[in-house]
Amino acid sequence: MTLKAILTTETGQILQTKEMIAINDFPPAVYLDGGLYLLLMLKTPTEAFYRGTRYYLFPRTPVEETDEFGHPLDY
């Protein structure tokens, strides 16, 4: 079964539709065509609306580079 994601802007305008063939269920967020889209609502069991969102990717901080005991994480 092919699922269809309808990508919309923050104002509700439809940008495009994408077929997602390798998934069984709609994820809460998708990264498509360089944009992050959050699940807005299911239209039918095979169609869902995703709303585009702005996001900022900040560099890791020293707190995030250690575990809960303060030890550095191995990458």
Secondary structure by P-SEA (a helix, b strand, c coil): cbbbbbbbccccccccccccccccccccccccccccccccccccccbbbbbbbbbbbbccccccccccccccccc
